[in-house]
Amino acid sequence: MTGRYAFLKSPVWIVGILIVVITVVAFVNLGMWQLRRLDERRALNATVESRMAEDPVDLELLLSTVGTEPKDLEYRRVTAAGTYNVQHEILLQARTLNGVSGHNVVTPLAVQGMSLAVNRGWVPIDAQGPPVPDALPPAGIVGVAGILRVSEERGPTGAIEDDGSYRKIGRLDLDLLAPQWGPAVIPLYLQLESQDPSQDRYPSPLPPPEIGEGSHLSYAIQWFIFAAVAAIGFP
């Protein structure tokens, strides 16, 4: 290369061009990765919407026909009947409702020899318990209806009591709760939507799971812009 572009053969420019090329390729790949994440999120949203639109089914029937693989059952609407075990109730800490800090009340429901964790709803942050005196569940046989959710795996666990159990926990991790609730813990929990007999003021019912696309598209656009800035700005 001669003439006015001979400087491009200098080591500084060669290194600079290589850096820009690598940078542009990396930014474009990051943008494409975000678009793939967006496609995955949209596919999940379609699955969630489809499952939540189905009619509620009896929990025992669902478990006997589909099995207990959590990912196959999450977001299905189910009904069940059993008795609450108030003595094993826990508080799911640091949960908000309508921007107000509080806790969720989780109480195991005995269903045909199994324990179903029921997230019954929200109580204020100064609520005493568990059990929470202002949010005691009905005694006797209770009919519940709600949405199945998978066990939570992220977040802090919380303090362990002297007997090795949890009374207040940071995430609804069913594997951590199984030792204190017994061996037959259903590997999903129920986000309660309705109950018969109904509850008084507390716990306040939770809204259904949000369905959104997140920020993947905006992140993808940002990476593509960064790639364009590097490619156009370097010369």
MDAnalysis code that builds the backbone (N, CA, C; Angstrom):
import MDAnalysis as mda
import numpy as np

u = mda.Universe.empty(705, n_residues=235, atom_resindex=np.repeat(np.arange(235), 3), trajectory=True)
u.add_TopologyAttr("name", ["N", "CA", "C"] * 235)
u.add_TopologyAttr("resid", np.arange(1, 236))
u.add_TopologyAttr("resname", ["MET", "THR", "GLY", "ARG", "TYR", "ALA", "PHE", "LEU", "LYS", "SER", "PRO", "VAL", "TRP", "ILE", "VAL", "GLY", "ILE", "LEU", "ILE", "VAL", "VAL", "ILE", "THR", "VAL", "VAL", "ALA", "PHE", "VAL", "ASN", "LEU", "GLY", "MET", "TRP", "GLN", "LEU", "ARG", "ARG", "LEU", "ASP", "GLU", "ARG", "ARG", "ALA", "LEU", "ASN", "ALA", "THR", "VAL", "GLU", "SER", "ARG", "MET", "ALA", "GLU", "ASP", "PRO", "VAL", "ASP", "LEU", "GLU", "LEU", "LEU", "LEU", "SER", "THR", "VAL", "GLY", "THR", "GLU", "PRO", "LYS", "ASP", "LEU", "GLU", "TYR", "ARG", "ARG", "VAL", "THR", "ALA", "ALA", "GLY", "THR", "TYR", "ASN", "VAL", "GLN", "HIS", "GLU", "ILE", "LEU", "LEU", "GLN", "ALA", "ARG", "THR", "LEU", "ASN", "GLY", "VAL", "SER", "GLY", "HIS", "ASN", "VAL", "VAL", "THR", "PRO", "LEU", "ALA", "VAL", "GLN", "GLY", "MET", "SER", "LEU", "ALA", "VAL", "ASN", "ARG", "GLY", "TRP", "VAL", "PRO", "ILE", "ASP", "ALA", "GLN", "GLY", "PRO", "PRO", "VAL", "PRO", "ASP", "ALA", "LEU", "PRO", "PRO", "ALA", "GLY", "ILE", "VAL", "GLY", "VAL", "ALA", "GLY", "ILE", "LEU", "ARG", "VAL", "SER", "GLU", "GLU", "ARG", "GLY", "PRO", "THR", "GLY", "ALA", "ILE", "GLU", "ASP", "ASP", "GLY", "SER", "TYR", "ARG", "LYS", "ILE", "GLY", "ARG", "LEU", "ASP", "LEU", "ASP", "LEU", "LEU", "ALA", "PRO", "GLN", "TRP", "GLY", "PRO", "ALA", "VAL", "ILE", "PRO", "LEU", "TYR", "LEU", "GLN", "LEU", "GLU", "SER", "GLN", "ASP", "PRO", "SER", "GLN", "ASP", "ARG", "TYR", "PRO", "SER", "PRO", "LEU", "PRO", "PRO", "PRO", "GLU", "ILE", "GLY", "GLU", "GLY", "SER", "HIS", "LEU", "SER", "TYR", "ALA", "ILE", "GLN", "TRP", "PHE", "ILE", "PHE", "ALA", "ALA", "VAL", "ALA", "ALA", "ILE", "GLY", "PHE", "PRO"])
u.atoms.positions = np.array([
    [0.850, -1.194, 0.000],
    [0.000, 0.000, 0.000],
    [0.885, 1.243, 0.000],
    [0.673, 2.136, -0.970],
    [1.501, 3.330, -1.101],
    [0.627, 4.562, -1.117],
    [1.286, 5.705, -1.133],
    [0.561, 6.958, -1.244],
    [-0.081, 7.364, 0.064],
    [-1.244, 7.971, -0.076],
    [-1.886, 8.606, 1.076],
    [-2.338, 7.605, 2.137],
    [-2.496, 6.303, 1.774],
    [-2.951, 5.317, 2.755],
    [-1.809, 4.439, 3.281],
    [-0.588, 4.835, 3.019],
    [0.545, 4.026, 3.477],
    [0.604, 3.933, 4.991],
    [0.065, 4.937, 5.676],
    [0.134, 4.929, 7.147],
    [-0.635, 3.759, 7.756],
    [-1.579, 3.183, 6.979],
    [-2.364, 2.068, 7.510],
    [-1.509, 0.837, 7.759],
    [-0.308, 0.800, 7.166],
    [0.586, -0.341, 7.371],
    [1.408, -0.205, 8.645],
    [1.298, 0.930, 9.307],
    [2.085, 1.122, 10.525],
    [1.537, 0.240, 11.639],
    [2.399, -0.217, 12.568],
    [1.948, -1.110, 13.654],
    [0.808, -0.517, 14.482],
    [0.840, 0.791, 14.712],
    [-0.207, 1.406, 15.533],
    [-1.569, 1.252, 14.877],
    [-1.635, 1.502, 13.564],
    [-2.913, 1.404, 12.861],
    [-3.363, -0.043, 12.722],
    [-2.419, -0.940, 12.482],
    [-2.789, -2.367, 12.375],
    [-3.402, -2.858, 13.685],
    [-2.751, -2.516, 14.801],
    [-3.283, -2.916, 16.106],
    [-4.636, -2.262, 16.349],
    [-4.745, -0.971, 15.999],
    [-6.010, -0.267, 16.204],
    [-7.141, -0.884, 15.409],
    [-6.868, -1.221, 14.138],
    [-7.898, -1.829, 13.297],
    [-8.322, -3.179, 13.860],
    [-7.353, -3.979, 14.310],
    [-7.680, -5.282, 14.898],
    [-8.568, -5.120, 16.138],
    [-8.225, -4.129, 16.965],
    [-9.016, -3.904, 18.169],
    [-10.446, -3.517, 17.815],
    [-10.586, -2.633, 16.820],
    [-11.925, -2.198, 16.408],
    [-12.720, -3.365, 15.834],
    [-12.079, -4.172, 14.999],
    [-12.783, -5.318, 14.415],
    [-13.259, -6.271, 15.506],
    [-12.376, -6.573, 16.442],
    [-12.749, -7.467, 17.546],
    [-13.884, -6.852, 18.366],
    [-13.784, -5.554, 18.622],
    [-14.816, -4.876, 19.396],
    [-16.168, -4.920, 18.696],
    [-16.168, -4.614, 17.388],
    [-17.424, -4.619, 16.630],
    [-18.032, -6.013, 16.622],
    [-17.213, -7.033, 16.369],
    [-17.724, -8.413, 16.357],
    [-18.313, -8.781, 17.715],
    [-17.598, -8.403, 18.791],
    [-18.081, -8.719, 20.134],
    [-19.411, -8.017, 20.419],
    [-19.522, -6.721, 20.067],
    [-20.750, -5.974, 20.331],
    [-21.926, -6.524, 19.513],
    [-21.666, -6.895, 18.257],
    [-22.742, -7.460, 17.425],
    [-23.202, -8.797, 18.005],
    [-22.250, -9.624, 18.449],
    [-22.627, -10.910, 19.055],
    [-23.427, -10.720, 20.336],
    [-23.060, -9.709, 21.128],
    [-23.827, -9.425, 22.342],
    [-25.246, -8.971, 21.989],
    [-25.360, -8.157, 20.936],
    [-26.692, -7.752, 20.495],
    [-27.522, -8.931, 20.021],
    [-26.917, -9.835, 19.258],
    [-27.631, -11.024, 18.791],
    [-28.015, -11.925, 19.964],
    [-27.140, -12.000, 20.967],
    [-27.457, -12.792, 22.168],
    [-28.687, -12.234, 22.871],
    [-28.790, -10.912, 22.959],
    [-29.966, -10.308, 23.579],
    [-31.223, -10.589, 22.759],
    [-31.104, -10.608, 21.441],
    [-32.258, -10.937, 20.607],
    [-32.682, -12.382, 20.805],
    [-31.699, -13.273, 20.987],
    [-32.051, -14.671, 21.277],
    [-32.742, -14.784, 22.624],
    [-32.260, -14.024, 23.593],
    [-32.920, -14.008, 24.908],
    [-34.349, -13.492, 24.786],
    [-34.555, -12.507, 23.928],
    [-35.898, -11.974, 23.701],
    [-36.808, -13.040, 23.100],
    [-36.293, -13.801, 22.135],
    [-37.088, -14.879, 21.547],
    [-37.453, -15.919, 22.599],
    [-36.487, -16.255, 23.462],
    [-36.758, -17.219, 24.527],
    [-37.819, -16.688, 25.492],
    [-37.726, -15.397, 25.813],
    [-38.697, -14.801, 26.727],
    [-40.094, -14.795, 26.105],
    [-40.178, -14.483, 24.817],
    [-41.478, -14.481, 24.149],
    [-42.070, -15.884, 24.096],
    [-41.216, -16.888, 23.878],
    [-41.710, -18.269, 23.872],
    [-42.222, -18.657, 25.254],
    [-41.486, -18.236, 26.309],
    [-41.933, -18.506, 27.672],
    [-43.250, -17.797, 27.950],
    [-43.351, -16.546, 27.521],
    [-44.593, -15.798, 27.734],
    [-45.781, -16.503, 27.083],
    [-45.560, -17.030, 25.886],
    [-46.642, -17.741, 25.210],
    [-47.059, -18.975, 25.996],
    [-46.077, -19.678, 26.562],
    [-46.382, -20.852, 27.373],
    [-47.139, -20.464, 28.630],
    [-46.682, -19.400, 29.292],
    [-47.330, -18.940, 30.522],
    [-48.770, -18.530, 30.242],
    [-48.975, -17.740, 29.198],
    [-50.323, -17.287, 28.872],
    [-51.235, -18.454, 28.531],
    [-50.693, -19.435, 27.815],
    [-51.494, -20.594, 27.443],
    [-51.906, -21.400, 28.671],
    [-50.953, -21.628, 29.581],
    [-51.258, -22.430, 30.768],
    [-52.217, -21.706, 31.708],
    [-52.020, -20.400, 31.874],
    [-52.882, -19.665, 32.792],
    [-54.284, -19.476, 32.230],
    [-54.439, -19.629, 30.918],
    [-55.757, -19.495, 30.299],
    [-56.575, -20.776, 30.407],
    [-55.918, -21.884, 30.748],
    [-56.633, -23.151, 30.862],
    [-57.503, -23.160, 32.120],
    [-58.531, -23.973, 32.090],
    [-59.400, -24.115, 33.260],
    [-58.632, -24.770, 34.401],
    [-58.927, -24.395, 35.644],
    [-58.270, -25.044, 36.791],
    [-58.576, -26.539, 36.816],
    [-57.579, -27.304, 37.231],
    [-57.753, -28.752, 37.344],
    [-57.412, -29.175, 38.774],
    [-57.920, -30.321, 39.153],
    [-57.627, -30.847, 40.487],
    [-56.143, -31.194, 40.590],
    [-55.511, -30.762, 41.664],
    [-54.069, -30.946, 41.824],
    [-53.681, -32.417, 41.791],
    [-54.397, -33.252, 42.524],
    [-54.053, -34.677, 42.563],
    [-54.189, -35.304, 41.187],
    [-55.224, -34.923, 40.444],
    [-55.394, -35.452, 39.092],
    [-54.247, -34.996, 38.203],
    [-53.851, -33.745, 38.332],
    [-52.757, -33.213, 37.517],
    [-51.460, -33.950, 37.811],
    [-51.164, -34.164, 39.084],
    [-49.926, -34.843, 39.453],
    [-49.909, -36.288, 38.980],
    [-51.085, -36.923, 38.949],
    [-51.146, -38.331, 38.549],
    [-51.055, -38.508, 37.034],
    [-51.431, -37.481, 36.281],
    [-51.423, -37.606, 34.820],
    [-50.195, -36.985, 34.179],
    [-49.726, -35.884, 34.721],
    [-48.588, -35.180, 34.132],
    [-47.295, -35.505, 34.863],
    [-47.374, -35.800, 36.155],
    [-46.187, -36.043, 36.952],
    [-45.842, -34.832, 37.791],
    [-44.646, -34.833, 38.357],
    [-44.259, -33.764, 39.272],
    [-43.043, -32.991, 38.777],
    [-42.752, -33.041, 37.473],
    [-41.652, -32.243, 36.932],
    [-42.070, -30.776, 36.987],
    [-41.410, -29.957, 37.822],
    [-41.886, -28.586, 38.043],
    [-42.071, -27.770, 36.774],
    [-41.120, -27.853, 35.848],
    [-41.207, -27.007, 34.646],
    [-42.419, -27.346, 33.782],
    [-42.937, -28.577, 33.903],
    [-44.098, -28.973, 33.126],
    [-45.410, -28.516, 33.759],
    [-45.343, -28.115, 35.024],
    [-46.561, -27.778, 35.758],
    [-46.652, -26.310, 36.141],
    [-45.547, -25.591, 36.067],
    [-45.577, -24.197, 36.511],
    [-46.573, -23.393, 35.692],
    [-47.260, -22.497, 36.372],
    [-48.265, -21.592, 35.823],
    [-49.595, -22.288, 35.502],
    [-49.720, -23.562, 35.855],
    [-51.018, -24.205, 35.718],
    [-51.902, -23.781, 36.889],
    [-53.168, -23.553, 36.606],
    [-54.132, -23.229, 37.656],
    [-54.733, -24.528, 38.183],
    [-54.709, -24.667, 39.510],
    [-55.180, -25.911, 40.116],
    [-56.095, -25.608, 41.296],
    [-56.826, -26.637, 41.696],
    [-57.628, -26.598, 42.914],
    [-57.191, -27.759, 43.804],
    [-57.398, -27.596, 45.088],
    [-57.053, -28.648, 46.036],
    [-57.862, -28.438, 47.313],
    [-57.915, -29.466, 48.121],
    [-58.602, -29.380, 49.405],
    [-57.750, -30.077, 50.454],
    [-57.681, -29.490, 51.621],
    [-56.890, -30.073, 52.700],
    [-56.977, -29.216, 53.946],
    [-56.126, -29.491, 54.893],
    [-56.097, -28.734, 56.145],
    [-54.749, -28.046, 56.289],
    [-54.774, -26.799, 56.725],
    [-53.542, -26.038, 56.928],
    [-52.836, -26.507, 58.197],
    [-51.521, -26.634, 58.091],
    [-50.687, -26.945, 59.260],
    [-50.067, -25.641, 59.743],
    [-50.793, -24.942, 60.611],
    [-50.378, -23.599, 61.026],
    [-49.059, -23.630, 61.792],
    [-48.797, -24.694, 62.504],
    [-47.586, -24.748, 63.307],
    [-46.317, -24.757, 62.458],
    [-46.438, -25.117, 61.200],
    [-45.279, -25.128, 60.304],
    [-45.267, -23.921, 59.372],
    [-46.095, -22.950, 59.653],
    [-46.149, -21.736, 58.836],
    [-44.817, -20.979, 58.898],
    [-44.451, -20.346, 57.788],
    [-43.240, -19.530, 57.740],
    [-43.589, -18.166, 57.147],
    [-42.682, -17.211, 57.360],
    [-42.796, -15.903, 56.729],
    [-41.733, -15.794, 55.646],
    [-42.169, -15.450, 54.459],
    [-41.267, -15.195, 53.335],
    [-40.931, -13.712, 53.372],
    [-39.693, -13.417, 53.729],
    [-39.323, -12.051, 54.071],
    [-39.082, -11.157, 52.851],
    [-39.156, -9.844, 53.146],
    [-38.792, -8.793, 52.180],
    [-39.582, -8.907, 50.885],
    [-40.911, -8.906, 51.000],
    [-41.791, -8.925, 49.837],
    [-42.645, -7.663, 49.857],
    [-42.885, -7.116, 48.693],
    [-43.663, -5.879, 48.609],
    [-44.986, -6.128, 47.898],
    [-45.959, -5.292, 48.218],
    [-47.250, -5.307, 47.540],
    [-47.680, -3.860, 47.361],
    [-47.869, -3.466, 46.113],
    [-48.228, -2.079, 45.793],
    [-47.223, -1.085, 46.369],
    [-45.954, -1.470, 46.348],
    [-44.887, -0.594, 46.807],
    [-44.694, -0.543, 48.303],
    [-45.432, -1.366, 49.060],
    [-45.333, -1.355, 50.522],
    [-44.583, -2.607, 50.969],
    [-43.588, -2.429, 51.841],
    [-42.770, -3.549, 52.303],
    [-43.543, -4.425, 53.277],
    [-43.248, -5.700, 53.223],
    [-43.888, -6.642, 54.135],
    [-43.330, -8.030, 53.950],
    [-44.156, -9.020, 54.243],
    [-43.777, -10.426, 54.101],
    [-44.924, -11.182, 53.451],
    [-44.593, -12.360, 52.920],
    [-45.628, -13.287, 52.463],
    [-45.788, -14.399, 53.503],
    [-47.011, -14.827, 53.689],
    [-47.305, -15.909, 54.626],
    [-47.411, -17.208, 53.839],
    [-46.572, -18.175, 54.194],
    [-46.560, -19.466, 53.510],
    [-46.921, -20.548, 54.514],
    [-47.989, -21.274, 54.233],
    [-48.490, -22.284, 55.153],
    [-48.640, -23.604, 54.401],
    [-48.107, -24.710, 54.936],
    [-48.287, -25.993, 54.257],
    [-49.722, -26.486, 54.401],
    [-50.250, -27.014, 53.310],
    [-51.592, -27.581, 53.285],
    [-51.458, -29.088, 53.129],
    [-52.022, -29.833, 54.077],
    [-51.975, -31.296, 54.015],
    [-52.998, -31.776, 52.997],
    [-52.494, -32.396, 51.905],
    [-53.357, -32.871, 50.819],
    [-53.063, -34.352, 50.584],
    [-53.934, -35.232, 51.079],
    [-53.807, -36.666, 50.839],
    [-52.392, -37.181, 51.129],
    [-51.900, -36.867, 52.330],
    [-50.594, -37.358, 52.740],
    [-49.419, -36.563, 52.209],
    [-49.679, -35.519, 51.440],
    [-48.608, -34.677, 50.924],
    [-48.732, -33.275, 51.510],
    [-47.641, -32.515, 51.438],
    [-47.640, -31.137, 51.909],
    [-47.488, -30.202, 50.715],
    [-48.466, -29.318, 50.563],
    [-48.424, -28.318, 49.494],
    [-48.166, -26.956, 50.119],
    [-47.037, -26.348, 49.771],
    [-46.743, -25.002, 50.270],
    [-47.681, -24.009, 49.599],
    [-48.415, -23.249, 50.397],
    [-49.364, -22.274, 49.872],
    [-48.905, -20.875, 50.272],
    [-48.563, -20.078, 49.285],
    [-48.252, -18.669, 49.532],
    [-49.594, -17.950, 49.629],
    [-50.037, -17.713, 50.858],
    [-51.401, -17.214, 51.069],
    [-51.525, -15.718, 50.828],
    [-50.399, -14.993, 50.775],
    [-50.489, -13.574, 50.498],
    [-49.594, -12.739, 51.384],
    [-49.836, -11.445, 51.364],
    [-48.951, -10.440, 51.943],
    [-49.485, -9.939, 53.282],
    [-48.542, -9.698, 54.219],
    [-48.866, -9.051, 55.490],
    [-47.871, -7.912, 55.715],
    [-48.229, -6.908, 56.508],
    [-47.313, -5.781, 56.744],
    [-46.014, -6.229, 57.388],
    [-45.007, -5.383, 57.260],
    [-43.675, -5.746, 57.721],
    [-43.616, -5.899, 59.240],
    [-44.533, -5.243, 59.966],
    [-44.522, -5.352, 61.426],
    [-45.399, -6.490, 61.938],
    [-45.846, -7.361, 61.057],
    [-46.691, -8.479, 61.474],
    [-45.910, -9.419, 62.379],
    [-46.557, -9.877, 63.435],
    [-45.941, -10.812, 64.357],
    [-46.109, -12.235, 63.821],
    [-45.230, -13.130, 64.291],
    [-45.364, -14.526, 63.892],
    [-44.106, -15.020, 63.207],
    [-44.176, -16.192, 62.633],
    [-45.355, -17.018, 62.417],
    [-45.691, -17.907, 63.618],
    [-46.951, -18.393, 63.688],
    [-48.092, -18.011, 62.864],
    [-48.456, -16.533, 63.070],
    [-49.023, -15.924, 62.043],
    [-49.393, -14.516, 62.101],
    [-50.798, -14.404, 62.707],
    [-50.932, -13.790, 63.886],
    [-52.243, -13.746, 64.551],
    [-53.338, -13.099, 63.715],
    [-52.988, -12.069, 62.926],
    [-53.997, -11.370, 62.128],
    [-54.257, -12.038, 60.784],
    [-53.614, -13.166, 60.520],
    [-53.789, -13.824, 59.222],
    [-53.893, -15.337, 59.383],
    [-54.543, -15.785, 60.474],
    [-54.678, -17.217, 60.693],
    [-55.609, -17.821, 59.649],
    [-55.239, -18.977, 59.081],
    [-56.089, -19.600, 58.066],
    [-57.294, -20.276, 58.711],
    [-58.315, -20.576, 57.938],
    [-59.469, -21.286, 58.486],
    [-59.070, -22.668, 59.000],
    [-59.780, -23.127, 60.024],
    [-59.554, -24.473, 60.544],
    [-60.366, -25.472, 59.731],
    [-59.976, -26.725, 59.807],
    [-60.706, -27.771, 59.111],
    [-60.369, -27.829, 57.629],
    [-61.227, -28.515, 56.876],
    [-61.003, -28.684, 55.440],
    [-61.189, -27.347, 54.724],
    [-60.202, -26.999, 53.903],
    [-60.222, -25.734, 53.168],
    [-60.024, -26.031, 51.684],
    [-60.822, -25.402, 50.851],
    [-60.621, -25.498, 49.414],
    [-59.799, -24.324, 48.924],
    [-58.771, -24.603, 48.132],
    [-57.899, -23.542, 47.637],
    [-57.821, -23.625, 46.122],
    [-57.567, -22.490, 45.520],
    [-57.351, -22.415, 44.070],
    [-56.246, -21.405, 43.816],
    [-55.373, -21.701, 42.878],
    [-54.278, -20.779, 42.610],
    [-53.391, -21.261, 41.484],
    [-52.219, -20.667, 41.407],
    [-51.268, -20.892, 40.319],
    [-50.043, -21.613, 40.865],
    [-49.640, -22.679, 40.218],
    [-48.445, -23.402, 40.634],
    [-47.195, -22.641, 40.217],
    [-46.233, -22.566, 41.132],
    [-44.956, -21.902, 40.856],
    [-43.819, -22.815, 41.286],
    [-42.677, -22.662, 40.635],
    [-41.523, -23.490, 40.978],
    [-40.831, -22.939, 42.219],
    [-40.068, -23.799, 42.850],
    [-39.300, -23.417, 44.030],
    [-38.298, -22.323, 43.686],
    [-38.123, -21.373, 44.591],
    [-37.173, -20.284, 44.372],
    [-35.760, -20.750, 44.726],
    [-34.795, -20.378, 43.894],
    [-33.413, -20.805, 44.098],
    [-32.465, -19.645, 44.346],
    [-32.912, -18.413, 44.132],
    [-32.041, -17.260, 44.312],
    [-32.482, -16.451, 45.515],
    [-31.506, -15.794, 46.129],
    [-31.798, -14.955, 47.278],
    [-31.281, -15.571, 48.561],
    [-31.211, -14.769, 49.629],
    [-30.731, -15.282, 50.917],
    [-31.738, -16.249, 51.522],
    [-31.247, -17.086, 52.415],
    [-32.134, -18.060, 53.052],
    [-32.745, -17.524, 54.339],
    [-31.953, -16.823, 55.131],
    [-32.453, -16.357, 56.418],
    [-31.867, -17.167, 57.558],
    [-32.251, -16.805, 58.761],
    [-31.694, -17.426, 59.964],
    [-32.333, -18.789, 60.227],
    [-31.514, -19.715, 60.724],
    [-31.990, -21.045, 61.093],
    [-32.227, -21.074, 62.600],
    [-33.365, -21.634, 63.014],
    [-33.683, -21.749, 64.437],
    [-32.786, -22.791, 65.103],
    [-32.827, -22.823, 66.431],
    [-31.996, -23.763, 67.179],
    [-32.283, -25.214, 66.826],
    [-33.524, -25.505, 66.427],
    [-33.874, -26.877, 66.071],
    [-33.581, -27.203, 64.615],
    [-32.932, -26.269, 63.906],
    [-32.570, -26.504, 62.512],
    [-33.648, -26.152, 61.505],
    [-34.742, -25.568, 61.952],
    [-35.846, -25.226, 61.055],
    [-35.798, -23.745, 60.707],
    [-36.661, -23.354, 59.775],
    [-36.822, -21.963, 59.385],
    [-38.192, -21.476, 59.832],
    [-38.231, -20.300, 60.408],
    [-39.493, -19.633, 60.699],
    [-39.671, -18.424, 59.780],
    [-38.571, -17.796, 59.438],
    [-38.553, -16.699, 58.473],
    [-37.458, -17.019, 57.465],
    [-37.797, -16.896, 56.190],
    [-36.871, -17.323, 55.147],
    [-36.879, -16.293, 54.026],
    [-35.751, -16.165, 53.331],
    [-35.628, -15.152, 52.301],
    [-36.107, -15.593, 50.936],
    [-36.136, -16.892, 50.696],
    [-36.637, -17.405, 49.415],
    [-37.456, -18.661, 49.680],
    [-38.435, -18.875, 48.842],
    [-39.319, -20.015, 49.029],
    [-38.679, -21.239, 48.374],
    [-37.689, -21.777, 49.084],
    [-36.912, -22.920, 48.609],
    [-37.485, -24.173, 49.260],
    [-38.188, -24.968, 48.500],
    [-38.879, -26.130, 49.056],
    [-37.912, -27.210, 49.529],
    [-36.733, -27.275, 48.932],
    [-35.741, -28.248, 49.404],
    [-35.285, -27.923, 50.826],
    [-35.200, -26.635, 51.146],
    [-34.807, -26.246, 52.496],
    [-35.923, -26.506, 53.506],
    [-37.163, -26.432, 53.057],
    [-38.297, -26.585, 53.965],
    [-38.727, -28.039, 54.134],
    [-38.345, -28.895, 53.202],
    [-38.783, -30.293, 53.254],
    [-38.414, -30.998, 54.564],
    [-37.197, -30.800, 55.117],
    [-36.880, -31.505, 56.358],
    [-37.821, -31.166, 57.517],
    [-38.331, -29.951, 57.575],
    [-39.207, -29.591, 58.688],
    [-40.679, -29.826, 58.373],
    [-41.004, -30.009, 57.102],
    [-42.396, -30.257, 56.711],
    [-42.679, -31.724, 56.439],
    [-41.644, -32.538, 56.380],
    [-41.854, -33.950, 56.092],
    [-41.379, -34.297, 54.700],
    [-41.251, -35.601, 54.421],
    [-40.655, -36.040, 53.152],
    [-41.546, -35.828, 51.935],
    [-42.864, -35.763, 52.115],
    [-43.770, -35.728, 50.962],
    [-44.169, -34.295, 50.615],
    [-43.179, -33.434, 50.394],
    [-43.452, -32.052, 50.004],
    [-43.563, -31.985, 48.482],
    [-44.686, -31.504, 47.990],
    [-44.866, -31.359, 46.553],
    [-43.838, -30.341, 46.034],
    [-43.125, -30.645, 44.942],
    [-42.004, -29.799, 44.505],
    [-42.423, -28.510, 43.797],
    [-43.615, -28.012, 44.059],
    [-44.060, -26.709, 43.598],
    [-44.879, -26.088, 44.718],
    [-44.983, -24.769, 44.696],
    [-45.856, -24.135, 45.671],
    [-47.041, -23.492, 44.957],
    [-48.079, -23.203, 45.713],
    [-49.299, -22.630, 45.159],
    [-49.374, -21.161, 45.530],
    [-49.485, -20.307, 44.533],
    [-49.779, -18.894, 44.781],
    [-51.292, -18.768, 44.852],
    [-51.788, -18.532, 46.045],
    [-53.225, -18.581, 46.300],
    [-53.960, -17.456, 45.583],
    [-55.076, -17.825, 44.936],
    [-55.952, -16.844, 44.305],
    [-57.301, -16.761, 45.008],
    [-57.819, -17.893, 45.441],
    [-59.095, -17.894, 46.162],
    [-59.109, -19.046, 47.152],
    [-60.007, -18.936, 48.119],
    [-60.037, -19.904, 49.212],
    [-61.455, -19.988, 49.773],
    [-61.843, -21.200, 50.158],
    [-63.152, -21.419, 50.754],
    [-62.997, -22.313, 51.989],
    [-63.270, -21.782, 53.197],
    [-63.787, -20.449, 53.551],
    [-62.778, -19.342, 53.229],
    [-63.306, -18.158, 52.972],
    [-62.454, -17.033, 52.596],
    [-61.731, -16.477, 53.809],
    [-60.741, -15.626, 53.523],
    [-59.906, -15.014, 54.554],
    [-60.448, -13.629, 54.899],
    [-60.061, -13.140, 56.072],
    [-60.403, -11.775, 56.448],
    [-59.446, -10.808, 55.752],
    [-59.093, -9.712, 56.409],
    [-58.293, -8.674, 55.778],
    [-56.923, -9.181, 55.352],
    [-56.244, -9.881, 56.242],
    [-54.909, -10.411, 55.925],
    [-54.946, -11.932, 55.922],
    [-54.072, -12.533, 55.086],
    [-53.119, -11.891, 54.172],
    [-53.794, -11.355, 52.919],
    [-53.212, -10.273, 52.370],
    [-53.738, -9.673, 51.149],
    [-53.325, -10.526, 49.954],
    [-54.251, -10.828, 49.034],
    [-53.905, -11.671, 47.884],
    [-52.859, -11.020, 46.989],
    [-52.047, -11.848, 46.372],
    [-50.992, -11.376, 45.483],
    [-51.512, -11.261, 44.055],
    [-50.962, -10.348, 43.266],
    [-51.358, -10.257, 41.850],
    [-50.813, -11.447, 41.084],
    [-51.402, -11.786, 39.946],
    [-50.863, -12.891, 39.140],
    [-49.475, -12.555, 38.623],
    [-48.712, -13.559, 38.244],
    [-47.354, -13.316, 37.723],
    [-47.368, -12.351, 36.553],
    [-46.413, -11.438, 36.545],
    [-46.303, -10.478, 35.451],
    [-45.710, -11.151, 34.215],
    [-46.235, -10.767, 33.070],
    [-45.734, -11.283, 31.805],
    [-45.193, -10.101, 31.005],
    [-43.912, -10.079, 30.799],
    [-43.289, -8.982, 30.062],
    [-42.082, -9.477, 29.292],
    [-41.545, -8.617, 28.458],
    [-40.404, -8.991, 27.618],
    [-39.076, -8.530, 28.191],
    [-39.107, -7.838, 29.329],
    [-37.867, -7.382, 29.911],
    [-37.196, -6.304, 29.082],
    [-35.880, -6.178, 29.232],
    [-35.126, -5.116, 28.546],
    [-34.244, -5.655, 27.431],
    [-34.531, -6.871, 26.971],
    [-33.631, -7.492, 25.999],
    [-33.550, -6.701, 24.689],
    [-34.692, -6.195, 24.198],
    [-34.667, -5.464, 22.928],
    [-33.871, -4.175, 23.051],
    [-34.072, -3.439, 24.144],
    [-33.327, -2.189, 24.316],
    [-31.840, -2.458, 24.496],
    [-31.496, -3.550, 25.195],
    [-30.080, -3.894, 25.343],
    [-29.472, -4.254, 23.989],
    [-30.224, -4.998, 23.161],
    [-29.719, -5.375, 21.839],
    [-29.444, -4.126, 21.004],
    [-30.370, -3.185, 21.020],
    [-30.190, -1.951, 20.257],
    [-28.960, -1.193, 20.754],
    [-28.769, -1.164, 22.062],
    [-27.603, -0.475, 22.613],
    [-26.302, -1.107, 22.125],
    [-26.230, -2.457, 22.113],
    [-25.009, -3.118, 21.646],
    [-24.756, -2.824, 20.172],
    [-25.814, -2.816, 19.362],
    [-25.636, -2.513, 17.944],
    [-25.178, -1.064, 17.741],
    [-25.692, -0.156, 18.561],
    [-25.252, 1.244, 18.487],
    [-23.778, 1.350, 18.859],
    [-23.361, 0.645, 19.919],
    [-21.959, 0.662, 20.312],
    [-21.069, 0.143, 19.173],
    [-21.547, -0.934, 18.503],
    [-20.779, -1.479, 17.378],
    [-20.656, -0.442, 16.259],
    [-21.741, 0.264, 15.966],
    [-21.711, 1.282, 14.905],
    [-20.787, 2.435, 15.296],
    [-20.837, 2.844, 16.560],
    [-19.965, 3.931, 17.020],
    [-18.495, 3.535, 16.856],
    [-18.177, 2.297, 17.226],
    [-16.780, 1.838, 17.108],
    [-16.342, 1.777, 15.645],
    [-17.223, 1.265, 14.775],
    [-16.866, 1.092, 13.370],
    [-16.766, 2.422, 12.636],
    [-17.691, 3.328, 12.923],
    [-17.722, 4.622, 12.225],
    [-16.783, 5.638, 12.851],
    [-16.711, 5.579, 14.188],
    [-15.909, 6.580, 14.890],
    [-14.433, 6.390, 14.783],
    [-13.954, 5.136, 14.643],
    [-12.515, 4.890, 14.608],
    [-11.833, 5.586, 13.420],
    [-12.337, 5.456, 12.190],
    [-11.673, 6.162, 11.086],
    [-11.651, 7.665, 11.273],
])
